[in-house]
Amino acid sequence: MEAAFPVGTLPVSAVATHESLESLPQTRSPVSYRLVHHALATVAAGLGTCGAVGYSPVVIVGPAGSGKSGLLAEWFVQHSRAAADRRTPAIMWDGRSLGRDLASALSQTTIDRLHERFVSSRLIIIDGVEQITAWDAQRVLAHLFDAATAAGTTFIATLRIHPIACTTLEPSLASRLAGGLVVAMPPVVTTRCHVEADAAGYRREITIRRVIGATARQQGLSAADLVGPSRCRQVSHTRGLAMYLARRLTTQSLQSIGTAFGGRDHTTVLHGIRVTEMRRSLDAGLAAEIDQLIATLVCR
């Protein structure tokens, strides 16, 4: 079952326009939402025609709390509830539910049923692809993606970071998601939080320990992972991100930061910072995550 969202149909007469998308909650400026709005409007307009949709897949990237899930859910439900004589089949899954469906289909050898659902749908939305944790399930999804795309299905997906930078994605699935239009949700505006902190004349000190804890939580790790000896890719990238934030948000030296990260030397810290800076310049999703972390640390 598709948790939290109904299996519906998308009426052709109710496809989204720029005007209808403007009715969605605007917690950021309209300008900052422009790319996301354009992508969804283009998909919706294409669903109302017999021609090919301009973008597929559309991958909306943003950290937890950026509003991508709520935006897509409202967009899907709004149009699946409308009535029309002609209907365009559409399905929305959250990642965990689709992961369970894929695992069940694999264990019960019922992939053909799932295949039929994919190829018979004009639009499939997957919210939180990274929540499909099993690589065998991700490989099956990549094959279903190919079959459905060949049948004319359009895909919209959400991820916390860019598909290529997401180390938990199986390479064949990551390459398919990265082959479409990847748009980043803009960071949450934090002006009010800054003003309130300044007006009170007090702002909680940002320490390396707080940076480590906040960064680890956002990436689904523990603080012990970041200060420990692990050199796996996810931990190394997250450790470098925390080092970057510690250098940016505290007054501590490279040597002091290295000591806080399990006794590492200053050259290791410098390398982590430089790698993070490079990744940020190439990955809009990571840039949004960094902005979100900075806002969280500054406002608390």
Order of alpha helices (4+ residues) and beta strands (2+ residues): beta-alpha-alpha-beta-alpha-beta-alpha-alpha-beta-alpha-beta-alpha-beta-alpha-alpha-alpha-alpha-alpha-alpha-alpha
